[in-house]
Amino acid sequence: MICPDLRGYGFSLKPPATSDHARYAKIEMAKQMMALLDHFGVENFYLAGQDRGARLSHRTALDNPGRVLKIAVLDIIPTLEHFERADMAFALGDYHWFWLAQPRPE
């Protein structure tokens, strides 16, 4: 079993943020997780994540469908579903969710 800290959480490395937030993008974090699994020679795997880890797990599964055998994502709802149901009260009370809708850094 491999249970790494996510970048910026726990005792993990916390590189300085950049204006495009690329270092903390889930797509980059997923690449790093795959590199870790490759380092240990893990070809196929079961994946579970909770909250932020669930979002990373989701991204990892999307980018590596042939390697993820099964996935469990806990304590999240699909981001698109969340935004489609948003109204003014939600936007004012939970404005930070809209940061997730920013375009992916190239």
N, C-alpha and C positions, 0 to 999 in steps of 0.2 A: 504494500500500500504506500502510495506517495501522497503526502498532504502538504504542499508548499504554501507559504504565505504569498498572498498576492502582492504585487509591486505597490509599495506605499502603505501597506498594512502590516501590523505585527512587527516582527524584527527584520523585515525585508529591506532591501536597498530602496532608498527614496531619492532617486535622481531629481534634480531641479526640474520644475515644470517649464515647458516652452509655450510660446504664444498659441501654437496650434494643438497643444496637449497630446501630441503624437506619442510621447513616451508612456502615457497612461491610457491610450486607446485600447479597447478590448481586442482589436485585431492584432496589435503588436504583442499584447500580453499572451494571446493564444499562440502566437508563433514561439514565444519563449517557453510556454508550457510544453509545446511539441518538441522543442529542442531538448528540454529536460527529459522527457520520455524517451527520445532517441538516444540520449546519453546513457540511459539505463537499459537500452535495448528492448523497450516495450513497443511492440508492434500494434496490437489491438488492446482495447481497454474499456472498462466500465467507468463512467464519469458521473460524479455527483457534485453539486455546488449549491450554496445557500446565499441568498441576497446578492451581493456583488459577485461572489464566486459563481452563482447561477448564471449571471449574465456572461461571465467569461466562459463557463461551460457551454452555454448556448452558442457563442461565437466559435468555440473550438469545434463543436460538432458540425456546425455549418461549413467550416473550412476543411474538415477532415472526415467526411461521412463514411469513408471506407475503413476507418480505424476505430471509430467509436462504436462499441457493440451495443450499449444501452446507455441512456442518460437519465438522470433525475435532477430536475431543477426545482428548488424549494424557495418559497417566499418571494416570488416575482410573478408578474403578469406580463404578457407580451407588450412591449413598448408601444407598438402601433395601435393596439386595442386601447391602451391607456390614453393616447393622444386623441384618438377618434371620439372618445367619450368626454373629453375635457370641455369645461365651460369656464366662464369668467371667474367664478368663485374658486375653482380648482387652480386656475392660472395664478390668481393673486395669492392663494394660500400655499401653493407648492411650486413656485416659479422655478426652483432648481431642476425640476424634471425636464424643463424645456432645454436644458443644456444637453440632454441626451439626444435631442433631435438635430443637433448641429451636423453639417456635412462631414463625412469622413475625411480626415487629412490624407492628402495624396503624397 
